[in-house]
C-alpha cells in the first residue's frame, strides 16, 4: 500500500526528514529482536497513544460514579415510610414523574 503522506508531494529520499516534524525516534523501535527490521527494509511501526487532560478528567468522574450505589437505600426507605403513612400520593408522584420524562424525551 502506498503511503498517503506522499500524495501530491514527491517522496522523500530514504533517511530524510519530513519538513516541519522533528526526527525523534519512536519508542520501541529496535529495542528487541522482534522489532528489528531485516537489512534494506523498514521496521514495523509502533502504535502510540496520548491521553488528553479532558479524557483523564472524564475518567476520574466516571470512576467516582462507579463507586456510587445503584440504589440509594435511605431514599427508598423514606419513600416507603411516606407511602405507608399517607404522606405521599403515589398517583400524583407518578403523574409528575411521567410529565418530566415526556418533557425530557421531547428535547431529544
C-alpha positions in Angstrom: 0.0 0.0 0.0 1.3 3.4 -0.9 2.0 5.9 2.0 -0.7 8.5 1.6 1.6 11.1 3.1 3.2 11.5 -0.3 0.0 12.3 -2.2 0.7 15.4 -4.3 4.2 15.6 -2.8 7.4 14.0 -4.1 8.6 11.0 -2.0 11.4 11.8 0.4 14.8 10.2 0.0 15.5 7.4 2.5 16.8 8.8 5.7 15.5 12.3 5.1 13.2 14.1 7.4 9.6 15.2 6.7 9.5 19.0 6.7 8.1 20.5 9.9 8.5 17.4 12.0 11.2 16.5 14.4 13.3 13.5 13.8 12.7 11.9 17.3 13.0 8.1 17.3 9.8 6.2 18.0 9.9 4.3 21.3 10.2 0.6 21.0 11.8 0.5 17.5 14.9 -1.6 17.6 14.6 -2.3 21.3 14.5 -6.1 20.9 14.9 -8.7 18.2 11.2 -8.7 17.3 11.2 -5.1 16.3 14.5 -5.1 14.3 14.0 -5.0 10.6 15.9 -7.0 8.1 18.6 -5.1 6.2 17.0 -2.9 3.5 13.5 -3.0 5.0 11.6 -0.6 7.2 11.0 -1.6 10.9 7.4 -2.4 11.9 5.6 0.7 13.1 4.8 1.0 16.8 1.5 2.4 17.9 1.5 5.3 20.4 -1.5 6.8 22.3 -1.7 10.2 24.0 -4.5 10.8 26.5 -5.8 14.3 26.7 -6.3 16.1 30.1 -10.0 16.1 29.4 -10.1 12.4 29.0 -8.2 11.9 32.3 -10.7 14.2 34.0 -13.6 12.3 32.5 -12.2 9.0 33.7 -11.8 10.5 37.2 -15.5 11.4 37.2 -16.6 8.1 35.8 -14.6 6.2 38.4 -16.3 8.3 41.1 -19.7 7.5 39.6 -18.9 3.8 39.6 -18.4 4.0 43.3 -21.9 5.3 43.9 -24.6 2.7 44.9 -27.1 1.9 42.2 -30.0 2.4 44.7 -30.0 4.9 47.5 -31.5 2.7 50.1 -32.2 5.6 52.5 -34.3 7.3 49.9 -36.2 4.1 49.2 -36.9 3.7 52.9 -38.1 7.3 53.2 -40.5 6.8 50.3 -41.9 3.6 51.6 -42.5 5.2 55.0 -44.2 8.2 53.4 -46.5 5.9 51.3 -47.4 3.8 54.4 -48.1 7.0 56.4 -50.2 8.5 53.6 -47.8 11.5 53.2 -47.0 10.6 49.6 -49.7 10.4 47.0 -48.3 7.8 44.6 -50.7 8.7 41.8 -49.7 12.4 41.9 -46.0 11.5 42.1 -46.3 9.1 39.2 -48.0 11.7 37.1 -45.3 14.3 37.9 -42.6 11.8 37.1 -44.2 10.9 33.8 -44.6 14.5 32.8 -40.9 15.1 33.4 -39.9 12.0 31.4 -42.1 13.2 28.5 -40.6 16.7 28.5 -37.1 15.3 28.6 -37.9 12.9 25.7 -39.3 15.7 23.6 -35.9 17.5 24.0 -34.0 14.6 22.4 
